[in-house]
Amino acid sequence: MSQESTLIASDIEAYLSQHEHKGLLRFLTCGNVDDGKSTLIGRLLHDSKLIFEDHMAAIKKDSKKFNTTNQEFDLALLVDGLQSEREQGITIDVAYRYFSTEKRKFIIADCPGHEQYTRNMATGASNCDLAIVMIDARKGVQDQTKRHTYIASLLGIRHFIVAVNKMDLVDYDQHTFNTIQQDVLKFTKELSIPDIHFVPMSALVGDNIVNKTTAMPWYHGTTLMSLLETINIEAIQTDKPFRFPVQYVNRPNLDFRGYCGTIVSGAISPDSRVVVLPSKKQSTIKSIVTYDGDLSLASEGQAVTLTLADEIDVSRGDIIVCENDNPPTITSHFTATLVWMNDAPLLLNKAYEFKIGTQVVTGRVTKINYRVDVHTFEQQATSNLQLNEIGSCHIDVDVPVVIDRYDDIQGMGNLILIDKMTNETIAAGMVICTDDISLTTFKRTYTASEVALNEYIRQHYPEWEAKAIK
């Protein structure tokens, strides 16, 4: 077992202290079916000596029945836990695994590669900082490679590792790797991906996963594990506007009323002047309460209870913001990118429930601006969205909601659609802009040529036409 396991056995307090101060990286594996995503995660855990002996024994036993490789045991079985997954040798649902090394803690989301399970992939990507895009060296870039990369970039992931897997099956050919690298760079030019790395590997054999291989002397980069341990994920920004969606009003007795939730952006301290939206009532933070005691400062990601100096009406779904911060938008009309996740198509003007943070309102999709062709990233006219399709939609809600653009504050710009009859989640979305959006901001969010952009503005925003042509 690993060094950490020895520390657990000898000094649990030292282990907990060491573990508490490590950084956390959430990442997912995605790509086409059979590209080796589950095997990669199994190899990461195995070569890092992070698998307990009894678990390893169980995998060896199961490998006799479900093995899809010629190895002593099938590493993919570490994450493919469903019976149907093992029988078919595929991933169906998102599987999560947790592990840590001396440098970092990790949460892995192993996402399915089949097109019919694209919605599961979007779910797995929603809370990740980094995406590992798997590509079979024999097949190169596939449609699902593009679809998963596009969805991951839509969801705000800015760090990508392209893992060119099964290099052993192409005799570790450098030309094959270089060709795939150029193909990926070509289609990702259309996407917002500021940080991308490429690693040639073999998850089955273990080349360049944890240990550097000698089979590819032409590759001068680092291993996958080394990248995961050292890649620079942006730290929490306390200078961003403060946003606190109220999840629960805590009233245990006559002397205490607190507002519970998780800070999705910025920071807050006692005596800060705040505004409750949408009511616009003002007050001052009296205290920041936690189980371990009151805090002098709380920031993004912390779950806290806020108490206010004034007796004002605050309910679940309200948003607490700082008085002097850049305020969010309160609106009944906005545009969002939707990933459709239901077998039944999107119907215009049908009443759906929209859950935005802790806010739940009834609304309708009144217009589909365009659908994205995931093969070419072209924006196409359409009257509906089918399963796994992605489109820009105009949404009207019955009650004004408090939102930010997803690119600005993810926790205030993400949403899900719920079928009112079945209570199923049928779509996930990201707010692009609101009705009072400026032309400059709109241009920044619209990824098309200047000619196509001007034509789109003529059709949908004629009030901007004169400015757009300039």
Secondary structure, DSSP 8 states (H G I E B T S, - for coil): --HHHHHHHH-HHHHHHHHHTSEEEEEEEEESTTSSHHHHHHHHHHHTT-S-HHHHHHHHHHHHHH--SSSSS-GGGGT--SHHHHHHTS--S-EEEEEE-SSEEEEEEE---SGGGHHHHHHHHTT-SEEEEEEETTT-S-HHHHHHHHHHHHTT--EEEEEEE-GGGGTT-HHHHHHHHHHHHHHGGGS--SEEEEEE-BTTTTBTTTB--SS-TT--S--HHHHHHH-------TTS--EEE--EEEEEETTEEEEEEE--BSEE-TT-EEEEETTTEEEEEEEEE-TT--BS-EETT-EEEEEESS-----TT-EEEETTS---EEEEEEEEEEEE--SS---TT--EEEEETTEEEEEEEEEEEEEE-TTT--EE--S---TT-EEEEEEEEEEEEEE--TTT-HHHHEEEEE-TTT--EEEEEEEEEETT--HHHHHHH--S-HHHHHHHHHHH-GGGHHHHH-
